[in-house]
């Protein structure tokens, strides 16, 4: 089987490729732009241990000719689409960029998957599509009535495009709503990354609101379990949606305390008002994924944060600034 992983040099993508190789996948390709959203050297370090075992296509999803040439050359049986412009706050500042990469880029992939007979398309969506959902935990059956950021809107659009291509062309699609993924290699703009960097350096951290906002943090190895399950999922509807979360809602204050414990220093707090676009709570009902994808998250944040801090310190010691 030939598997193409978009964003395969990034945080979730590189861990996914490693797992596929460990599980014995014979032909894997990576599509990645290695853009400067954060230090590209980190992405190149992510794949340095297995780069000679995969095919790497370097280019932009927004380039239809590049995407077409990549799919035509590799002829993937399965596409695991993890590449995206991520983050709620940056999407508010640059919504058109998010539309170009996340919506148009996903369209280019789906269209070429259709043309070249790809059988399975796994799409990385987000818990942000639930918006300010007052019913917890969030279920795949909940009505999506209002997204509150351009990022969430682009992920909702991606799900709808997957549905279209399943209905119109028979392409099997699986949409995965990720809940706050963290762990080694995570993006430096994420809260755990920024807080670790600042606390380690003895610098203040920006805390928005009273610290009562809560997220369902999901460790990277658990997320990859769900992605592999989705890539192999054949029994359900031709287009299906799953929550992938850690089922462990943690407040901002609790997350800061876990980082303080792992780093061995107390945080200096710069108190700020709540940020627009942030949802107050995410909480995943993962019973469907457990039942159909054998998804069983096991890593609590008390175990996951120290693993991230260990990786962060290793990168710093190698002269790779995680910023």
N, C-alpha and C positions, 0 to 999 in steps of 0.2 A: 504493500500500500504506500502511496506517495502522499505526504502530508505537507502542506504549506502553512507556516505559522507567520502571520503578519505581526510586526512589532516583536519579532523573535529575539532581538538583542536587548529588549527592555526588561523591566522588572518581572512581570508575570510571564512574558514570552520566553525569556531565557530559562526560567525554571521549568516551563512546560516542555521546551525542547530537550532539556536534560532528562526529564522523566521519560519522554518518548524514546530517547536513545537507550536509557537504562532498561526500558521495557522491551527493547529489541526491534523497534521500528527500523525498517531497512533504508527508506529514502525520505529524507526530510530537507525542506528548503526554508530559508528565512527571507522574508521581505521586510526591510527596515530602512528608514531614511537617515538614521544616525544624525538627526537634526540637533540644533543647539539649544533646545528647550532646557536641557541641562547638559553638563559636560559629556561630550560624545565618547571621551576616553573611558568613562564608566561603562557604557554599553559595550565597547570593544573588549573591555576586561571581562564583562559578563559572559561573552561567548568564546573567550580565548581558550578555554579548556576543551571545547568541542568543535571549533570552527572548521577543522580539517575533516570533520565527519558529516558536514552538511553543505548544501549549496546556498550561497548568500547572494541575494539580489538587492542592490542598494539603490533606492530611488524613492520618489514621492507617490503616495496614493492619489494625489491630485493630478498626476500626469497620466491621462488615459492611455497614451501610447506605451508608457513604461509598464503599466498594469497589464495591458493586453499582451505585450511581449513576454512578460514574466509567466503569465498563466499558459500561454501558448507553448512556451519552451518547457516548463516543468510538468504540465498536464496533471495537476493534483487530483487525487481521489477525494481528499478532504481538505478544506480550508479552515483553519482556526484563526479567526480574525480578532486579534487583540490590539492592533495598532489603532491609535486615536490621539487626538488632542484631549488631554484630561484636565480636570479641575474646574470647580464651580466658579471661583473668583476670577481666574484668567478669562473664562468664557464670557463674563459680563463685560470685561474690558475689550475683548476682541471677538465678538460673536460671528463675524463673517468668516474668520479663519476656522472656527469650529464647524461652521456649516460646510465649508469647502472640504476639510479633511474628513470629518466624521460622517457627513451625509453623502457628499459627492464621492468621496473615496470609497465608502461602503457600496455605493451604487456601481462604481467601476468594477469592484471585485465580484459582486453578484452577477452583473451582466456577463463578465468573462467566464465566470463559473458556469453559467447557463450555456454559453457558446461551446465550451470545451468539455462538457459532460461531467463536471464535478458532482459527486454524489452526496456529500455531507458538508454543510456550512455551519460552523459554530460561531456565534456572534457574541462578543463581550458587551453586554449592556451594563446597567448600573442601578443600584437601589435608589438613586436620585430621581428616577422616573416616578416614584411614589409621591414626591412632593411632600406637602404637609398632610400626611395621612394620619388621621386621628385614631384609626383602628390598628391596634398592635396585638401580636406581631403582624408584619406585612405578609400578605398572601398573594400568590400569582393570580388568584381569582378576584382580587380587589379592583374596583374601577379606577382607572387612571384619569382623573378629571382635570388636574392642573399641575403642570410642571412649573418650577419657579426659577429656573436658570437656563441660559442657552445650552449649556452642556447637557442638562437633563433632556431638553427638547431634542437635541441631536441623537441622543440614545433612544428616545421614544421613536423618532423617525426611522432609525436603523431597524428597530423591531418591526415596524410596519412594512419596511421594504422587504425584510426577510419573509414576512407573511405573504406579501404580493408574489414573490418569486416562488414560494412553495405552491401557492394556489394556481398561479398562471402557468408555471413551467415544470412543476414536479420536483423542484430542488428541495431536498430535506434540509431544514434549518432548525437549529436549536439556539435559543437566546438565553444567556445566562446573566442574571442580575446580581452583580458582585456587591457585597457589603463590606466597605472599608478594608481593603486588603493591605496587609503590612508584612514586614519581614526583611531579611537581607536583600539588598539590591533595590529597595523601594525608592521611588523618586524623591529627590531632595526637597521638593516643594511641599511634601506632605507634612502634616503636623508632627508626627512622631520623629521624622527626620530633622525638622527645624528645631524642635525642642531639645532633642539629643545634642545637636550641634551647639546650641546656645548654652545649655546647662553644662556641658563638658568644658566650654570655654569660659564659664563664669559670666556670661552675658545675659541680659534680661530676655524673657520670652513674652511675646504678645498673647495675652489671654483675652478672648472676646467673650463678653458676658460674664455671668456668675460662675460658669464652669459646670452648669447642670445639663447642658446639651449632651446627648448620649449617642454613641455609635455602636453598631454590631461589628466589632473588629474581627477580622478573619485572617488567620495566619496563612502565609503563601503556600505551604505544602498542602493544607486542606483545600485551598482553592484549586490547586493543580489536580487534586483527586477528582474534583467535580468536572474540570475541563476534560480530563481523560474519559470520564464516564460519559460526558456529552458527545465526545467524538465517536464513541462506540455505540451510542444510543440509536436503536433501530425499531423499537417495538411500539412506540406511541404515535401520536398524530404527526403528520409530515412537517408541521411547524409547531414547535412546543417552546415553553418558557419555564425556567427554573430559577428560584432564589438560591444563591450560594452565600451563606453567611456563617459566622462562627457561633450563632445562637448564644451570645454572651454580651449583652448590652453593657457598655462601660461609659461612665461619665467622663467629661473632659478633666475634671479634678482627679478622678481615679487614674486616668491615663498618665497625667503629669506625675502623680505619686509613684507609679510603676517605673517611669523613666528615672526619677530621682533615685529610687532604690537600685536600679541597674547601673547607673552611672556612679553613684556614691556621692552625689552632691545635691544640695537643695536648690530649687529654681528661684531665680529672681523674677518676680512677676511684674509685667507692665500691663495694668488693667485697662481694657478698652471696651467700647460698646459692642453689642452684638452686630454681626456682619449681615448685610442683605444677601439673600440667596441661600443662606444656610438653613437646613431643615433642623428642627429641634431634636428629632429622635429618628434613628433607624433601628429596626428590629426585624429579623428575618424568621419567617416560618419556613423551615427547610424540610418539612415532612415529605413533600412531593419528591424532592431531590434524594432524600434518604431512601424512599420507597423504590424509585425508578432508576436512579443513578448510583445507588449504594454509597451515597455521600454521607460521611459521618465525621464532622469536624471534631478534633480532639485536643487542639493546642490552645490552652488558656493564655490570656495576655500576660500573665505572670511568668509563663515560660517563654512566650514569643518575644517580648521586649528585650530580655537579655541576649537573645540570639541576634537581634538586630544590632544592638550596641556592640557586640563582639565583631560583627562584620564591619560596622562603621569604623571602629578603631583599627581594624586590619587595613581598610582602605586608606585611612589617614597615614598609617605607618608606611604605606607603599607610595605615598606622595600623590594620591588621587583625591583631590578635594571633592567632598560630597556636597556640592553646592551648585 
